[in-house]
Amino acid sequence: MDRILGVAIGIATVCLIFSILASHLQELWASFSARRAAALEIAIGNMLSDANLSKAFFDHPLIQSISFPSTRSAIFRGKTPVARRPSYISSDIFSKVLQSVLTTTHSLTVIELPAIIGALPDSTVKHRMKTLTLGLENDARACNDAIEKWYDGTMDRINGLYKRNTQIVLLFLGLILAIACNANLLRVASTLWTSAAARDEVNAVAQMYGCKDDANCSADKYVEARSDIEKNLKVLPLGYETLDLFEYWSTVAKGGRGVPIKEWMFNLGGWLLTAVAISLGAPFWFDLVNKFINIRMVGQKPPSAVDPKSSARSRT
């Protein structure tokens, strides 16, 4: 049982380290491409279903006060917002700005939301808001709550879509990292299963992720240990040997002559498995590492102070 737990902790630790690296790369890509701001703009545009109304909404001074120019690159220029756009809007701000934009755009003199909806010309947004506030026409506060719930529900679906897209990005980044670092989970698992020294060393590294309070996590020793992970994991079959790297990929470029097909399938399967594991995200592996560590600590039987058999012999 201890051997199985040791292998599981080692695999989870390796996946956690590569997931952290992939998450950082994904966040860098998201900041350059302004994915959050773009997703928010598309979602609100779909809610309002009016290009002029959507433009007036994002040009509102309150929205502009929480908007920032995106970090754009020519590679990501296609879907990146050109104007200043916010990455997040709270539901109460959305409701207030929407009412302000509706009254200004249509030159309305009423200020209560039910009256605003009734005075709007026939449009898609009017039908949607009228449906949401059906039966609440005499309660302005309830109408505002209904609009805010509409916005929150839309944001929940957008967040779900964003997470799925992020997982796809992590899958591709994981495959790139697996090939670049030769991180083959099958080979790693085999090494951990056959080598007790490798299990002990990797499990010692996993203990660094077992901190439960901010004081321990912010200690200097913890930070130093986190920065020393790569050196401690040299016992595992990760990366390429420096002298063989050029020769290895030269062989690949020549059509793989001299490399057995079984080895290619083994490497490809291990890299794909690593990519899928990385796509699960760092939080998943962080929790799993801590659970495995807790199971191992609870499962170990503490040594007894006196051996009952030797004690009995001595009495005899």
LINRAPE-V164348 format. One record per backbone hydrogen bond with DSSP energy under -0.5 kcal/mol. CO is the residue of the C=O (numbers start at 0). NH is the residue of the N-H. If there is no record, write none. Layout:
# LINRAPE-V164348
((CO;NH) (CO;NH))
This chain:
# LINRAPE-V164348
((0;4) (1;5) (2;6) (3;7) (4;8) (5;9) (6;10) (7;11) (8;12) (9;13) (10;14) (11;15) (12;16) (13;17) (14;18) (15;19) (16;20) (17;21) (18;22) (19;23) (20;24) (21;25) (22;26) (23;27) (24;28) (25;29) (26;30) (27;31) (28;32) (29;33) (29;34) (30;70) (33;37) (34;38) (35;39) (36;40) (37;41) (38;42) (39;43) (40;44) (41;45) (42;46) (43;47) (44;48) (49;53) (50;54) (51;55) (52;56) (53;57) (54;58) (56;59) (59;63) (60;64) (62;65) (63;66) (67;84) (69;71) (72;75) (73;76) (75;79) (84;67) (89;93) (90;94) (91;95) (92;96) (93;97) (94;98) (95;99) (96;100) (97;101) (98;102) (99;103) (100;104) (101;105) (102;107) (103;106) (111;115) (112;116) (113;117) (114;118) (115;119) (116;119) (122;126) (123;127) (124;128) (125;129) (126;130) (127;131) (128;132) (130;133) (132;135) (135;138) (138;142) (139;143) (140;144) (141;145) (142;146) (143;147) (144;148) (145;149) (146;150) (147;151) (148;152) (149;153) (150;154) (151;155) (152;156) (153;157) (154;158) (155;159) (156;160) (157;161) (158;162) (159;163) (160;164) (161;165) (162;166) (163;167) (164;168) (165;169) (166;170) (167;171) (168;172) (169;173) (170;174) (171;175) (172;176) (173;177) (174;178) (175;179) (176;180) (177;181) (177;182) (180;238) (181;183) (182;184) (183;187) (184;188) (185;189) (186;190) (187;191) (188;192) (189;193) (190;194) (193;195) (194;198) (195;199) (196;200) (197;201) (198;202) (199;203) (200;204) (201;205) (202;206) (204;207) (205;208) (206;209) (207;210) (212;216) (213;217) (215;218) (218;222) (219;223) (220;224) (221;225) (222;226) (223;227) (224;227) (225;228) (227;231) (228;232) (230;233) (232;235) (235;237) (240;243) (240;244) (241;245) (243;247) (244;248) (245;249) (246;250) (247;251) (248;252) (249;253) (250;255) (250;256) (251;254) (255;258) (257;259) (259;263) (260;264) (261;265) (262;266) (263;267) (264;268) (265;269) (266;270) (267;271) (268;272) (269;184) (269;273) (270;274) (271;275) (272;276) (273;277) (274;278) (275;279) (276;279) (277;280) (280;284) (281;285) (282;286) (283;287) (284;288) (285;289) (286;290) (287;291) (288;292) (289;293) (290;294) (291;295) (292;296) (293;297) (294;298) (295;299) (305;307) (306;310) (307;311) (308;312) (309;313) (310;314) (311;315))
